[in-house]
Amino acid sequence: MNRCANCGGEIVEKEEYLECPSCGCIYEKEKERSTAKTDVSDIDVRLFSMLNNYSLFLQNNNLIIVKQWRNWLIAIGLTIALILISYILSGILPRGDADRWIIDIILLLLYTTSIYAILGSIINKTTTIVSNTLLTVKERPFPLSIDKQVFSENLIQLYCKRNLFEYRDKHGNKHTRINFELRALTDNHKIIKLGVFDKVVEAQALEKVIESFLQIEDRPVEGEYMSWTKK
């Protein structure tokens, strides 16, 4: 059953349209694509040969893209940080028996969130499911962000946006961090962020393969980051 993109309520099918009784949103009925993709060879996957930890396949006429995180450096960094923070807290938190429960709660929260993040960085998978009805992005088994969902028929374009973040280290030196967002633009001019990547090739490879599957003609979008992968 489809869900409303605005409130998440169930959508009811009317004679000529779809309606969400909860918030009153109206949607057009699903339009059949002119041709269905039945084989991965029909899809533009040229950039995927440059990606690690990705797999792509078709299942029940849905395009499935899976990224295995395997961020060992992040997991090691989080583990070291957990050990250091635990050592520091053990020296500054109150040690009296009356306040022991406070320490236990703080440490329990610290260990729980840290272990969750460490396990997620190693075994998490980001799965993108594309059908003629919905585009869904979800993280499992340890979701660190909410699932994203957008109706495929409402998609106009997918595009990549570059973000620059300036910061200073402990010595006062200025540094710049760059990441790339994969964004979806809908027919009501709503922008939905589908994911954030360290490498532009990841965002633009996903853009190309999803647009190819949904037969969306790639066009420039204001604010889009253009790189050699777009040429």
C-alpha angles and dihedrals in degrees: 000000000000119000129216112259089215105049106002094241124142116275118230121212116233127186096268105011147014121257136191107218091198099062104005097244114160123213133185117245116261114280118216115240114241092238131016123224107236101166135040089233088070091062129079101250099151095120093049091076086070095055130090126212093018130123128182131191144146121248125176089345090305124119110231121196117183127188118192107209103208092167096170095165091055091047092051091046092050091048092052090046090051092052093048094046091048090051092049094046092049088061100046105034119092114270102198119119090239092060098038093104090061091056092046093052093047093048092044091054091045094050094043096051093041095049089046091053093043094051091044093053090054108037104020120118128201109213122194114194118191124188135157086264109038143017111208131181120189140164121220150222092000107026112204093179136029121271116264122220134175133167109254094218089058094056116109101169144349117215144167124244124194120220124199122200122187121203140160127233125223090276093055095251115146119236134179126220120197131197135166128228125208106216134187121213116204132203091257089056093254116149118214121191108222099180148334122236137183093217125055092215090066094054094043094045089056090045092053097046095046093047090047092051093047092041094237113161109234112240133167116268126201109262093019117145111233120204137161089276089067094055 
